[in-house]
Amino acid sequence: MRTDQRKRVEVCFSPRQFELYKDSYEICVVIDVLRATSAICAGIENGVKEIIPVSTIEDAQRYKDDGYIVAAERGGEIVNGFDFGNSPYSFLDPKLKGKSVVLTTTNGTKAINIAKSIPTVVIGSLNNLDSVCKWLLSQNKNVLLLGSGWKDKFNLEDTICAGAMADQLIESRLFKAEEDSTIAAKFIYRSARENMFSFLRASSHRRRLRKLNLNEDVKYCLTPNTLTTIPILEDGKLVRLESKHEVTV
Amino acid sequence: MRTDQRKRVEVCFSPRQFELYKDSYEICVVIDVLRATSAICAGIENGVKEIIPVSTIEDAQRYKDDGYIVAAERGGEIVNGFDFGNSPYSFLDPKLKGKSVVLTTTNGTKAINIAKSIPTVVIGSLNNLDSVCKWLLSQNKNVLLLGSGWKDKFNLEDTICAGAMADQLIESRLFKAEEDSTIAAKFIYRSARENMFSFLRASSHRRRLRKLNLNEDVKYCLTPNTLTTIPILEDGKLVRLESKHEVTV
């Protein structure tokens, strides 16, 4: 009998479950579709030099006091006194090219900081879906797809994005999945993919953003493969994954 | 505009998420399809006087030393030195009629003990699905459906059972759901219902039980509506829900 040489790809629904999953993974893809990781991907592709994810408003304020450009979001809204929130359109501003930006959000930046115990952390979204998958396929490493969830709870849009990635990797036959969460995510993605907008109509976070008139942001975040850049965490800063890892779609 | 008078029904995937969900629910249905809550439902319908759920082997041993009949399961197997594990067939033994049985299992009994902060705790399974739903519809209370998961992780079979219950309650228009976990559970159930066995072929726990030659148990646990009894937690003991709450299917 041949040994099963496939690497594992698994889905963790939220940071609260991370402790149960973190062992033995070499790469973690952090996903917060609405909107932190979509905004980070947009920013890095737009030429932002680096994005520094911080977990608390207090940390963000210290950077602001030091003269940094600081983006801060809580509960879907820009925090008073900061430059902008986590709208991807803010991160597409040409003025940010070459600059450092500090970012704190309700869920996404917290998930990034929790993921740090895994050697390599990259940022995924629907926007850079195929690029991330192509790169993962080239790595031959065990992969954890970490949804940021909503305040530690499961959420639909991150699960769909993680399910889409798991599906591509498993279909390649280079990866296998053993966790029920991965089977469920892949299944939910396959059912949602024909019409993501209608599938997510009932999702709690989409309802939250609709109330805040953020429908344009939602459209941006739910459109797959508009970007090719993969942000990677290096020394606590998110930068563009370069050279030897470079992927083209 | 009429006020929305509907009660809430939500799904919590595992005990680890319970803290995030427990507020404001008046009834908790604890679900561990493979196999603890299926066995409890079978036992109570069979005439077992009461089932005492305990979380640890040490607690179970103390009851055993006091002369109780004690069932103990860990990792799918009977714990050495105890009378039986959590096979529903063990709980159908006619010798258990009128007796007290103590039970500890890997996931289910732990979930029951965690659920105690909600005023009313009942036991659900696919076996008593319609009875539980009919009773919940008669209660006009907010309901949390708590999956026991597998060692705090999400599992498919508990989610499908919870999704089936949520679906019935929401379809009645007496209940509404707001959490993404509930939307996902309902959706997974609807896709799985035509062929539960094939859907669950890949599930991690089913694989675990198959290795242990427990396919007959799996068949029993995955067959809906073979039982009508609802076990309810009273003073730390699971007994038959009686008289004023009695339901018939």
Interface residues (C-beta under 8 A of the other chain):
Chain A: F13 R16 Q17 L20 Y21 W150 K151 D152 K153 F154 N155 L156 T159 E178 E179 D180 S181 I183 A184 F187 I188 S191 A202 S203 S204 H205
Chain B: F13 R16 Q17 L20 Y21 W150 K151 D152 K153 F154 N155 L156 T159 E178 E179 D180 S181 I183 A184 F187 I188 S191 A202 S203 S204 H205
